[in-house]
């Protein structure tokens, strides 16, 4: 395992001896030892002087005892190859590749149940809402499961979270494939979503562990692309599986389980620990074992699991209630996720009026994927601008976008301001070309601007919150994960009724107007962001 290799790498080349690792090398004891001279009485020494010298000897011994009990906190050395920020570009690329594959497999599992709706209704004789709940409750589980992931990873590292939760999620996906009733399937999907959330919520953290602010300009959009490709691959692949008479709907869950199991194997063998605090804990444990000196400690060991859990669970709710940046961008992201997962209900209703089968309907998501890829090209153009700002900030230049020697977080909003309006534009396009007398190609192409806008909103919101909140960013993102999955998972249960009542055009138009209402958000924060950050409790101060 890669993590065990990391642990062994902390073995000192020359085992430290006690004289070199502590503040004092004197033997410990309750009374002064032989190395501490205690003066004796003589004819020329007063009794008061002797008592003072004896007191000083006891004080010196007590000081040595206190020093010996004082913890020695480990840190990374300058340029330390064990520090994830100092890993080679090739090694970082491998880690990012593992993270993106893991994200792809888990997000695929989130939506693979979408094309099984009719098959579930036929086999279990249930209603459409119950069948749709197999997707909705998976999302609710993901929202709830994201919250305990942060404190657990802070204390034990990210890798144990990946390994433990991924194997449990895989087992629940297997159970879904064997479910005897719709009720059992809904419960199992909820549990599968709950345990799938922990790897997903920590994957973004691992990405931040190994990358710096400049490199994140490109790596986060690339990572986010896979996070959105997965949900689109679910109905695309699942549609062909469900329509296959030999396979049937159960194989949709078998495929998800097999893919998760493969991702689990890759993580166990190749994934390193990326969290700096956890690696320092490895270092402290290794030094204690090699030297026998129990004073070696990592700062993270000062906090218990209960303390870390309470702190990490409390802060996201405080930020959701008090931080205007978090409130507005979480609302924006929630609308995006409602539309994304609601499209798995809307697209079959829209495109089956054009005569497409369930499997063929899955192909209509391809233009959205094309939009994602186009957004990556657009972001690369902004990377050049951000790199120039970063270099100017380091050299001490003062210009727009730089304040007090650092690039302002609001500069992360530029791609979102440029492309965010394409999200509602794509929805309007879809709504008013959805009638069967329009060319199906015209309707499908609405997915391109929709995909560009959708991904720009996600990556822009995340980049801004990470830069604005710094060490508290994980709490802000945990709150965002909770709300967007919980709300979208519940709201999409109403999509079949909404589309049957309003019709394809007006139901989609309603979603487009929600997107329009949120479009000014990044512009507002770009103008007033610094003033708002100065009044916030958790933001990084310039």
C-alpha positions in Angstrom: 0.0 0.0 0.0 1.2 3.5 -0.9 0.3 4.8 2.6 2.5 2.2 4.3 5.4 3.3 2.1 4.7 6.9 3.3 4.8 5.7 6.9 8.1 3.9 6.5 9.6 6.9 4.7 9.6 8.8 8.1 12.1 6.4 9.6 15.2 8.4 10.6 18.3 7.5 8.6 20.2 7.7 11.9 18.0 6.8 14.8 17.8 9.8 17.1 19.1 9.4 20.6 17.4 10.9 23.6 20.2 13.5 24.1 19.5 15.0 20.7 15.7 15.0 20.5 14.6 16.6 23.7 15.1 19.9 25.5 16.9 18.0 28.2 18.9 14.8 28.3 19.1 14.5 32.1 17.5 11.4 33.8 14.2 12.0 35.3 13.2 11.5 38.9 11.3 12.9 41.8 14.5 13.9 43.6 17.7 15.3 42.2 20.0 12.6 40.9 23.7 12.2 41.1 24.3 14.5 38.2 22.9 17.4 40.3 25.3 18.4 43.0 23.8 19.0 46.4 26.0 21.1 48.6 26.9 19.9 52.1 27.1 22.0 55.2 30.5 23.2 56.3 31.9 25.5 58.8 32.0 28.3 56.2 28.5 27.9 54.8 25.5 29.3 56.5 22.4 27.2 57.0 20.3 29.7 54.8 22.7 29.3 51.9 22.6 25.6 52.1 18.8 25.6 52.1 18.7 28.0 49.0 21.1 25.7 47.1 19.0 22.6 47.9 15.9 24.4 46.8 17.6 25.4 43.5 18.6 21.8 43.0 15.1 20.6 43.4 13.8 23.3 41.1 16.4 22.4 38.4 15.3 18.7 38.6 11.7 19.7 38.4 12.4 21.9 35.3 14.2 18.9 33.7 11.2 16.7 34.4 8.8 19.3 33.0 10.9 19.6 29.9 11.0 15.9 29.4 7.2 15.8 29.5 6.8 18.7 27.1 5.7 17.4 23.7 7.9 17.9 20.6 5.6 18.8 17.7 6.7 17.5 14.3 6.6 19.6 11.2 7.6 19.3 7.6 11.1 20.5 6.8 11.5 23.2 4.1 11.3 21.4 0.7 10.3 18.2 2.5 9.4 15.6 -0.2 6.9 14.1 2.3 4.9 17.3 2.1 2.2 16.8 -0.6 2.8 20.3 -1.9 6.3 19.3 -2.8 5.5 16.1 -4.7 6.5 15.9 -8.3 4.1 16.9 -11.0 3.9 13.4 -12.3 3.1 12.0 -8.8 0.4 14.7 -8.3 -1.0 13.9 -11.7 -1.4 10.2 -10.7 -3.1 11.2 -7.5 -5.5 13.5 -9.3 -6.2 10.7 -11.8 -7.2 8.4 -9.0 -9.4 11.0 -7.4 -11.2 11.8 -10.7 -11.8 8.1 -11.4 -13.1 7.6 -7.9 -15.5 10.6 -8.3 -16.6 9.4 -11.7 -17.6 5.9 -10.4 -19.5 7.3 -7.4 -21.4 10.0 -9.3 -22.3 7.4 -11.9 -23.9 5.4 -9.2 -25.9 8.4 -8.1 -27.9 8.5 -11.3 -27.8 5.0 -12.7 -31.2 4.4 -11.2 -32.8 7.1 -13.2 -33.6 5.0 -16.3 -34.9 2.1 -14.1 -38.0 4.1 -13.1 -40.5 2.4 -15.5 -39.0 -1.1 -14.9 -39.3 -0.7 -11.2 -42.9 0.4 -11.5 -43.6 -2.7 -13.6 -41.8 -5.2 -11.4 -42.8 -3.9 -8.0 -46.2 -2.4 -8.9 -45.3 0.9 -7.3 -46.0 4.6 -8.2 -43.7 6.9 -10.1 -42.7 8.9 -7.0 -41.6 5.7 -5.2 -39.5 4.7 -8.2 -38.0 8.1 -8.6 -37.1 8.0 -4.9 -34.4 5.5 -5.6 -32.4 8.5 -7.1 -33.8 11.2 -4.8 -33.0 9.3 -1.6 -29.5 8.5 -2.8 -28.9 12.2 -3.1 -30.4 12.8 0.4 -28.0 10.2 1.8 -25.1 11.9 0.1 -26.0 15.2 1.7 -26.2 13.8 5.2 -23.2 11.6 4.8 -21.0 14.5 3.9 -21.2 16.1 7.3 -19.2 13.6 9.5 -16.6 13.1 6.8 -14.7 16.2 7.6 -13.9 15.6 11.3 -13.1 12.0 10.6 -10.6 12.8 7.9 -9.0 15.6 10.0 -8.3 13.1 12.8 -7.5 9.9 10.8 -6.6 11.2 7.4 -8.4 11.0 4.1 -7.3 7.6 3.0 -9.0 5.6 5.7 -12.2 7.4 4.8 -11.8 6.4 1.2 -11.2 2.8 2.0 -13.7 2.3 4.7 -16.7 4.1 3.2 -16.0 2.9 -0.4 -16.2 -0.7 0.5 -19.4 -0.2 2.4 -21.0 1.8 -0.4 -20.0 -1.0 -2.8 -21.7 -3.6 -0.6 -24.9 -1.6 -0.5 -24.9 -1.3 -4.3 -24.7 -5.1 -4.5 -27.6 -5.2 -2.1 -29.5 -2.9 -4.4 -29.0 -5.3 -7.2 -30.6 -8.0 -5.1 -33.4 -5.9 -3.5 -36.6 -7.9 -3.1 -39.0 -4.9 -2.9 -39.2 -1.2 -3.7 -39.1 -0.3 0.0 -35.9 -2.2 0.5 -34.4 -0.7 -2.7 -35.1 2.8 -1.5 -33.5 2.2 1.9 -30.5 0.6 0.4 -30.0 3.4 -2.1 -30.2 5.9 0.8 -27.4 4.0 2.6 -25.4 3.6 -0.5 -25.6 7.4 -1.0 -24.7 8.1 2.6 -21.4 6.1 2.4 -20.7 7.4 -1.1 -20.6 11.0 0.2 -17.5 10.6 2.4 -15.1 9.8 -0.5 -16.7 12.5 -2.7 -16.5 15.2 0.0 -12.9 14.4 0.8 -11.8 14.0 -2.9 -12.0 17.8 -3.3 -10.0 18.2 -0.1 -7.3 15.9 -1.4 -7.1 17.9 -4.6 -6.5 21.0 -2.5 -4.0 19.1 -0.3 -1.6 18.6 -3.3 -2.2 21.8 -5.3 -1.6 25.4 -4.7 -3.8 28.3 -5.6 -2.5 28.8 -9.1 -2.6 25.1 -10.1 -6.1 24.9 -8.7 -7.2 27.3 -11.4 -7.0 24.3 -13.9 -7.2 21.2 -11.7 -10.5 22.1 -10.0 -12.4 22.6 -13.2 -10.9 19.3 -14.5 -12.0 17.5 -11.4 -15.4 19.1 -11.4 -15.9 18.0 -15.0 -15.7 14.3 -13.9 -18.0 15.1 -11.0 -20.7 16.1 -13.5 -19.8 13.6 -16.2 -20.6 10.8 -13.8 -24.3 11.7 -13.3 -24.7 12.1 -17.1 -23.1 8.7 -17.8 -25.6 7.1 -15.4 -28.7 7.5 -17.6 -26.7 7.1 -20.8 -25.3 3.7 -19.9 -28.2 2.7 -17.6 -30.7 3.2 -20.5 -29.0 0.6 -22.7 -28.7 -1.8 -19.7 -32.4 -1.5 -18.8 -33.6 -2.0 -22.4 -31.5 -5.1 -22.8 -33.8 -8.1 -22.2 -30.8 -10.2 -21.1 -29.6 -7.8 -18.5 -32.5 -5.8 -17.1 -32.7 -3.1 -14.4 -30.8 -5.1 -11.7 -27.6 -5.0 -13.9 -27.6 -1.2 -13.6 -26.8 -1.6 -10.0 -24.4 -4.5 -10.6 -22.4 -2.3 -13.0 -22.3 0.5 -10.4 -21.1 -2.1 -7.8 -18.4 -3.5 -10.1 -17.1 0.0 -11.0 -17.0 0.9 -7.3 -15.1 -2.3 -6.4 -12.6 -1.5 -9.2 -12.1 2.0 -7.8 -11.7 0.6 -4.3 -8.9 -1.7 -5.5 -7.0 1.2 -7.1 -7.4 3.3 -4.0 -6.1 0.6 -1.7 -3.0 -0.1 -3.8 -2.0 3.2 -5.3 -3.6 6.1 -3.3 -1.3 7.9 -0.9 -2.4 9.9 2.1 -2.7 13.6 1.1 -3.7 15.4 4.2 -0.7 17.1 5.8 -1.9 16.8 9.3 -2.4 13.0 8.9 1.1 12.7 7.4 2.6 14.5 10.4 0.7 12.1 12.6 2.4 9.2 10.7 5.7 10.9 11.3 5.1 11.3 15.0 4.0 7.7 15.4 7.1 6.5 13.5 9.5 8.6 15.6 7.9 7.4 18.8 8.3 3.8 17.7 11.9 4.1 16.5 13.3 6.3 19.3 11.2 5.1 22.2 10.6 8.8 23.1 6.9 9.5 23.6 7.3 13.2 23.4 7.0 13.2 19.6 3.5 14.4 18.7 1.5 15.9 15.9 -0.7 18.9 16.6 -3.8 17.0 15.4 -3.3 14.5 18.3 -4.1 17.2 20.8 -7.8 17.0 19.8 -10.1 14.1 20.4 -12.5 12.6 17.9 -15.4 14.0 19.9 -13.9 17.5 20.0 -13.1 17.4 16.2 -16.6 16.1 15.4 -18.4 18.8 17.5 -16.2 21.6 16.1 -16.5 20.5 12.5 -20.3 19.8 12.7 -21.0 23.1 14.4 -19.1 25.4 12.0 -20.8 24.5 8.7 -24.2 25.3 10.3 -22.9 28.6 11.6 -21.6 29.5 8.2 -24.9 28.5 6.5 -26.7 30.8 8.9 -24.4 33.8 9.1 -22.1 34.0 6.1 -23.7 35.9 3.1 -21.1 34.4 0.7 -22.0 30.8 1.7 -25.7 31.5 1.8 -25.9 33.0 -1.7 -23.6 30.5 -3.5 -25.1 27.5 -1.8 -28.5 28.7 -3.0 -27.0 29.1 -6.5 -25.5 25.6 -6.4 -28.7 24.1 -5.1 -30.7 25.4 -8.1 -28.0 23.9 -10.4 -28.3 20.5 -8.8 -32.1 20.5 -8.8 -32.0 21.2 -12.6 -29.2 18.6 -13.2 -30.8 15.7 -11.4 -34.3 16.9 -12.5 -33.2 16.6 -16.1 -33.1 12.8 -15.6 -36.9 13.1 -15.3 -37.3 15.9 -17.8 -35.2 14.6 -20.7 -37.0 11.3 -21.2 -40.3 13.2 -21.1 -39.1 15.8 -23.7 -37.2 13.5 -26.1 -39.6 10.6 -26.1 -42.1 12.9 -27.8 -39.5 12.9 -30.7 -39.8 9.1 -30.8 -36.6 8.2 -29.0 -36.3 5.1 -26.9 -35.0 5.1 -23.4 -31.5 4.1 -24.5 -31.5 6.7 -27.3 -32.6 9.4 -24.8 -29.4 8.8 -22.9 -27.4 9.9 -25.9 -29.1 13.4 -25.7 -26.8 14.1 -22.7 -23.7 14.1 -24.9 -24.1 17.8 -25.9 -24.0 18.7 -22.2 -20.7 16.8 -21.9 -19.4 18.8 -24.9 -20.3 22.0 -23.0 -18.2 20.8 -20.1 -15.2 20.3 -22.3 -15.6 23.7 -23.9 -15.7 25.3 -20.5 -12.3 23.7 -19.7 -10.9 25.5 -22.8 -12.5 28.8 -21.6 -11.0 28.4 -18.1 -7.5 27.8 -19.5 -7.7 31.3 -21.0 -8.5 32.8 -17.6 -5.6 30.8 -16.2 -3.1 33.0 -18.1 -4.7 36.1 -16.6 -4.7 34.6 -13.0 -1.1 33.5 -13.4 -0.1 37.0 -14.3 -1.9 38.4 -11.3 -0.2 35.9 -9.1 3.3 36.9 -10.3 2.5 40.6 -9.9 1.3 40.0 -6.4 4.5 38.1 -5.5 6.6 41.0 -6.9 4.7 43.5 -4.9 2.9 45.3 -7.7 -0.4 47.0 -7.0 -3.1 46.7 -9.6 -6.8 45.9 -9.9 -7.4 42.4 -8.5 -4.4 42.5 -6.1 -4.8 43.8 -2.5 -2.2 43.7 0.3 0.1 41.4 -1.7 -2.4 38.7 -2.7 -4.8 38.0 -5.5 -8.3 38.8 -4.4 -10.7 35.9 -4.2 -13.2 37.8 -6.4 -10.9 37.2 -9.4 -12.1 33.6 -9.3 -15.5 34.8 -10.4 -14.4 36.0 -13.8 -15.2 32.7 -15.7 -18.5 32.5 -13.8 -19.5 36.0 -14.8 -18.5 35.3 -18.4 -20.4 32.0 -18.7 -23.0 31.8 -15.9 -25.8 33.3 -18.0 -25.5 30.4 -20.5 -27.1 28.2 -17.8 -30.6 29.8 -18.1 -30.1 30.5 -21.8 -29.7 26.7 -22.4 -32.8 26.0 -20.4 -34.8 28.6 -22.4 -33.5 27.0 -25.6 -34.5 23.6 -24.4 -38.0 24.7 -23.3 -39.0 26.4 -26.5 -37.6 23.9 -28.9 -39.0 20.9 -27.0 -42.1 20.5 -29.1 -42.1 17.5 -31.4 -42.4 19.7 -34.6 -38.9 21.1 -33.9 -35.8 19.3 -35.2 -34.5 17.0 -32.5 -31.0 18.2 -33.3 -32.0 21.7 -32.5 -33.4 20.6 -29.1 -30.3 18.5 -28.3 -27.9 21.4 -29.0 -29.4 23.4 -26.1 -27.2 21.1 -23.9 -24.0 22.8 -25.1 -24.6 26.3 -23.5 -26.4 24.6 -20.6 -23.3 22.5 -19.9 -20.9 25.5 -20.1 -23.0 27.5 -17.8 -23.6 24.7 -15.3 -19.9 23.8 -14.9 -18.9 27.5 -14.7 -21.3 28.0 -11.8 -19.9 25.0 -9.9 -16.2 25.7 -10.4 -16.5 29.5 -9.8 -18.5 29.0 -6.6 -16.0 26.5 -5.2 -12.9 28.5 -6.2 -14.3 31.6 -4.6 -15.3 30.0 -1.3 -12.0 28.2 -1.1 -10.0 31.4 -1.5 -12.4 33.5 0.7 -12.4 31.1 3.6 -9.0 29.5 3.5 -8.7 27.0 6.4 -12.5 27.2 7.0 -13.2 26.4 3.3 -13.9 22.7 4.1 -16.7 23.7 6.5 -18.2 26.0 3.9 -18.1 23.3 1.2 -19.5 20.7 3.7 -22.5 23.0 4.3 -22.9 23.4 0.5 -22.8 19.7 0.0 -25.4 19.0 2.6 -27.9 21.6 1.3 -27.6 21.0 -2.4 -27.9 17.2 -2.2 -30.5 17.2 0.5 -32.8 19.8 -1.2 -32.3 18.5 -4.8 -32.9 14.9 -3.7 -36.3 15.9 -2.2 -37.3 18.4 -4.9 -36.8 16.1 -7.9 -39.5 13.8 -6.4 -41.9 16.5 -7.5 -40.6 16.7 -11.1 -43.0 14.1 -12.6 -46.0 16.0 -11.2 -44.6 19.4 -12.2 -44.0 18.4 -15.8 -47.4 16.7 -16.1 -49.1 19.8 -14.7 -47.2 22.6 -16.5 -46.1 20.8 -19.6 -42.5 20.4 -20.9 -42.2 24.0 -22.1 -43.4 25.9 -19.0 -41.9 23.5 -16.5 -38.5 24.0 -18.1 -39.1 27.7 -18.4 -39.7 28.0 -14.7 -36.3 26.4 -14.0 -34.7 28.9 -16.5 -36.2 31.8 -14.6 -34.7 30.5 -11.4 -31.3 30.5 -13.1 -31.9 34.1 -14.3 -32.7 35.2 -10.8 -29.3 33.9 -9.6 -27.2 35.3 -12.5 -26.4 38.7 -10.8 -24.9 36.9 -7.8 -21.2 36.7 -9.0 -21.4 40.3 -10.3 -22.6 41.5 -6.9 -19.8 39.8 -5.1 -17.2 40.9 -7.6 -18.1 44.5 -6.9 -18.8 44.3 -3.1 -16.9 41.1 -2.2 -14.0 42.7 -0.3 -16.4 44.8 1.8 -18.5 41.8 2.5 -15.5 39.6 3.4 -14.3 42.2 5.9 -17.6 42.0 7.8 -17.7 38.2 7.8 -16.5 36.1 10.8 -14.8 33.2 9.0 -13.2 34.7 5.9 -9.4 35.1 5.5 -8.4 38.7 6.3 -6.2 40.5 3.8 
